[in-house]
Amino acid sequence: MSEIQVYDKVGGRLLEDAWSLYESAFRELNTMTVQRHMMTAEEFDQVMIDWRWSKFVATDDAGNLAGLATYTNHLEAHPLISQDYFATHHPREF
């Protein structure tokens, strides 16, 4: 049975597998857009160790990485989100 676990930090072999999955999923998108949609490896590594992010890790029946999702309420923690945009368009919530 496959499983989803939530981590505060991801490291080691799982981090390597997570980067490979992320990079293969976004590599082509990055070539189709004017603006960058993919984190650099360094940004990705920072997200994976940042406590402000929840990392949802899905594994298959053999224990191999099958999916990855991240979630945060801390907009300042996201390297691809414009703080100026939210401060200007949603000042009360920001």
GILINRA-V899918 format. One record per backbone hydrogen bond with DSSP energy under -0.5 kcal/mol. NH is the residue of the N-H (numbers start at 1). CO is the residue of the C=O. E is the energy in kcal/mol with one decimal. If there is no record, write none. Layout:
nh={NH,NH}
co={CO,CO}
e={E,E}
This chain:
nh={3,5,7,10,14,15,16,17,18,19,20,21,22,23,24,25,26,27,30,31,31,32,32,33,44,45,46,47,48,49,49,50,50,51,53,54,55,56,56,57,57,58,58,59,60,63,66,67,69,71,75,77,78,79,81,83,86,87,88,89,90,94}
co={59,57,55,48,11,11,12,13,14,15,16,17,18,19,20,21,22,23,26,27,28,28,29,29,40,41,42,43,44,45,46,46,47,49,50,71,7,54,69,5,55,56,67,3,64,60,58,58,56,54,73,74,75,77,78,81,82,83,84,85,86,90}
e={-1.8,-2.6,-2.6,-2.7,-0.9,-0.9,-1.8,-2.5,-2.7,-2.6,-2.1,-2.3,-2.8,-3.2,-2.1,-1.7,-2.1,-2.0,-2.3,-0.7,-1.1,-0.5,-1.6,-0.6,-2.8,-2.5,-1.9,-2.3,-2.2,-0.9,-0.8,-1.0,-0.6,-0.5,-1.7,-3.0,-2.3,-0.6,-3.4,-3.3,-0.7,-0.5,-2.6,-2.8,-2.6,-2.1,-3.6,-1.6,-2.1,-1.8,-1.1,-2.1,-1.6,-0.6,-1.2,-0.7,-1.4,-2.4,-2.1,-3.0,-2.0,-2.6}
